[in-house]
Amino acid sequence: MILENEFGIIYSRKKIRRIMRKYDIVCPHRKPNPYKRIAKATQKHRVIPNQLKRQFKQAIPGKVLLTNTTYLPYGKRQMAYLSTIKDGSTNEILAYHTSDRITLDIAIQTIKKLKKRKYNLHKDAFIHSDQGSLYTSPIYQKILKKYDLGQSCLTEETAGITLRRSPYLAILKMILFDTLAALKSKIDYYMIYYNNYRYQWNLKKMAPV
């Protein structure tokens, strides 16, 4: 899609695969998150119903807001965490927050950034996530109610609802950034790229914006 949109060159995926094999070009694969257990909810928190039932694409921008948190290494065995909120219809990243701690604050700050942006949300907009303790926390639920946002949770991991399977983020995990500031700068750059220039098959070869 980049070849076609940016350079006017049309190659089939089969041809691209042949070229990749010829030059040993391999896409990076996402490794399992060793910190996944941190985000597991306790039984007393598992009270949020699943409104979405995997119907991510409802063709209503600003209604289904998908959120999740992924990890990115930096420095000397240090870990950063990226929280994102994505429009389930357009795939646009509406808000994100990066922190060196996976605490409730990272999820709350992402919600606050969403509201500050003043994105035109649907009147029945709701946040959809997994059953991680960040999202089932009573404090988090209170914040959502404050901002008139509904909530929905899957009973299993919501794989791929945000950026977890992004090849670019997989590359970032391979690059050792010396500081958190350097990593944040690269994430800022990627968000601009993803929203404006990351062409996607399920968006009719267009970028989210």
MOHUVEN-V887056 format. One record per backbone hydrogen bond with DSSP energy under -0.5 kcal/mol. NH is the residue of the N-H (numbers start at 1). CO is the residue of the C=O. E is the energy in kcal/mol with one decimal. If there is no record, write none. Layout:
NH/CO/E ; NH/CO/E
This chain:
5/1/-3.0 ; 6/2/-2.7 ; 7/2/-0.6 ; 7/3/-1.3 ; 8/4/-0.9 ; 9/3/-2.2 ; 10/8/-0.5 ; 11/9/-0.7 ; 16/12/-2.0 ; 17/13/-2.5 ; 18/14/-2.1 ; 19/15/-2.3 ; 20/16/-2.5 ; 21/17/-2.5 ; 22/18/-2.3 ; 23/19/-2.0 ; 24/21/-0.9 ; 25/20/-3.0 ; 26/24/-0.6 ; 34/32/-0.7 ; 36/33/-1.6 ; 38/35/-1.4 ; 39/35/-0.7 ; 39/36/-0.9 ; 40/37/-1.2 ; 45/42/-1.6 ; 46/42/-0.6 ; 46/43/-1.1 ; 47/45/-2.3 ; 49/47/-0.5 ; 51/49/-0.9 ; 55/52/-1.4 ; 56/54/-1.5 ; 58/56/-1.1 ; 63/60/-1.5 ; 64/60/-0.6 ; 65/63/-0.7 ; 65/126/-2.4 ; 66/64/-0.6 ; 66/86/-3.1 ; 67/128/-2.5 ; 68/84/-1.3 ; 70/82/-2.3 ; 72/80/-2.7 ; 74/78/-2.2 ; 75/177/-4.6 ; 77/75/-1.1 ; 78/74/-1.9 ; 80/72/-3.2 ; 81/99/-3.3 ; 82/70/-2.9 ; 83/81/-0.6 ; 83/97/-2.9 ; 84/68/-2.1 ; 85/95/-2.4 ; 86/66/-3.2 ; 87/92/-2.8 ; 88/64/-3.5 ; 88/86/-0.5 ; 91/87/-2.4 ; 94/85/-2.4 ; 94/92/-0.8 ; 95/85/-1.3 ; 97/83/-2.4 ; 99/81/-2.3 ; 103/101/-1.3 ; 106/103/-1.2 ; 107/103/-0.7 ; 107/104/-0.6 ; 108/104/-2.0 ; 109/105/-3.0 ; 110/106/-1.2 ; 111/107/-1.6 ; 112/108/-2.3 ; 113/109/-2.1 ; 114/110/-1.7 ; 115/111/-2.0 ; 116/112/-2.2 ; 117/113/-1.7 ; 118/114/-0.6 ; 118/115/-0.8 ; 119/114/-0.8 ; 121/119/-1.8 ; 122/62/-2.4 ; 125/122/-1.9 ; 126/63/-2.6 ; 127/150/-2.6 ; 128/65/-3.2 ; 129/152/-1.9 ; 133/39/-1.2 ; 135/132/-0.9 ; 136/132/-1.4 ; 137/133/-0.6 ; 141/137/-2.3 ; 142/138/-1.8 ; 143/139/-1.8 ; 144/140/-2.0 ; 145/141/-1.9 ; 146/142/-2.0 ; 147/143/-1.6 ; 148/145/-1.4 ; 149/144/-2.9 ; 150/125/-2.5 ; 152/127/-2.6 ; 153/49/-1.6 ; 154/129/-2.3 ; 159/157/-1.5 ; 161/158/-1.6 ; 166/163/-2.2 ; 170/166/-1.8 ; 171/167/-1.9 ; 172/168/-2.2 ; 173/169/-1.7 ; 174/170/-0.6 ; 174/171/-1.3 ; 175/171/-1.2 ; 177/175/-1.0 ; 183/179/-1.6 ; 184/180/-2.7 ; 185/181/-2.1 ; 186/182/-1.7 ; 187/183/-2.1 ; 188/184/-2.5 ; 189/185/-1.9 ; 190/186/-2.2 ; 191/187/-2.4 ; 192/188/-1.5 ; 193/189/-2.0 ; 194/190/-3.7 ; 195/191/-2.2 ; 196/192/-1.8 ; 197/193/-3.1 ; 198/193/-0.9 ; 198/194/-0.8 ; 199/197/-1.4 ; 200/206/-1.7 ; 203/200/-1.4 ; 204/201/-1.4 ; 205/200/-1.6 ; 206/200/-0.7 ; 206/203/-0.7 ; 208/194/-0.6 ; 209/195/-2.9
